[in-house]
Amino acid sequence: MYVELHARSAFSFLEGASLPEQLAQRCGELQIPALALLDRDGVYGAPRMQLSAKDANIQAHVGAEVTLSNSLLKGIKRDIRYPLLAETQAGYQNLCRLITRYKSREKKKGEGFSTAEEIREYSRDLVCLSGGEEGPLAAALQQGGIEAAREEMETLVSIFGQNNVYVELQRHFEPEEEYRNRAALEIADSLRLPILATNGVSYAKREQRAIADVFTCLRHKRKLDTAGRLLGRNAERYLRSPSQMEQLFRDLPDAIENTAELSRRLQFSLENLGYEFPKYPVAECDSVDAFLRRETL
């Protein structure tokens, strides 16, 4: 059974096009048993995901994409996002500490960063994925080739532990992505790391790609007709059904099986914190348009 372990919501600085409620509802419709929400540098959508997941009879996993100003490796200078999942309450606390450090350096929204030293300090009970195009493996591969990517993954293992690093594979029918996947498989095999299929979800349904494009234009202050390659190449970053993902990764069944295995490990829930979360009226969360009218992104 497939579990989606890397999704963004509309709380992700105009990079996700669906509300947590929409993602949870769609998971219920597709019979996806759990979803991990990894918004960018925050867990803002986690309470709403927890509530809506309960209504949809699915499990909500907590995580975030934590931004570093550069790679853990020396010489790679660019913002890199480390997808982190909270395995326990201690892991959640460490994730929140990293986000707090990020926020302490944020002069403009979305422009803070954490440091490699902080990642090392607060790594306990966090599971790290290698990420998609904004992740550490992609950055190291692009700037230093496969050996640099292998060294980056070795560094992650030294920080998080052998059992807490997963080599992430995504398939959106993009040539550069397949090149990265081939390198990732070689690295996973040489370092004996588990592989993990995700769809890098940015919207619940394929037709919401249009909303994602509008958000991209807002983020980059462009018009749709001049955005060009800033827009997504296709509409593949939607919540796929388990059968669709199994077909997409039919040559790599372990990548699918490992999603369920990892999901079982992620026992932390916001309900563990012992307090009730306020529920938004349905009228206030039934569309992204309504959401943007009442929330500050």
ABEGO torsion letter per residue (X at the ends): XBBBABBBBAABGGABABBAAAAAAAAAAAGBABBBBBBBGBAAAAAAAAAAAAAAGBBBBBBBBBBBABBABBGBBBBBBBBBBBABAAAAAAAAAAAAAAAAABABBGABBBBAAAAAAAABGBBBBAEBAABAAAAAAAAAEAAAAAAAAAAAAAAAEAAABBBBBBBAGBAAAAAAAAAAAAAAAAAGBBBBBBAGBABABAAAAAAAAAAAAAAAGBBAAAAEAABBABAAABBBBAAAAAAAAAABAAAAAAAAAAAAABABBAAAAGBBBBBBBAAAAABAAAAAAABBX
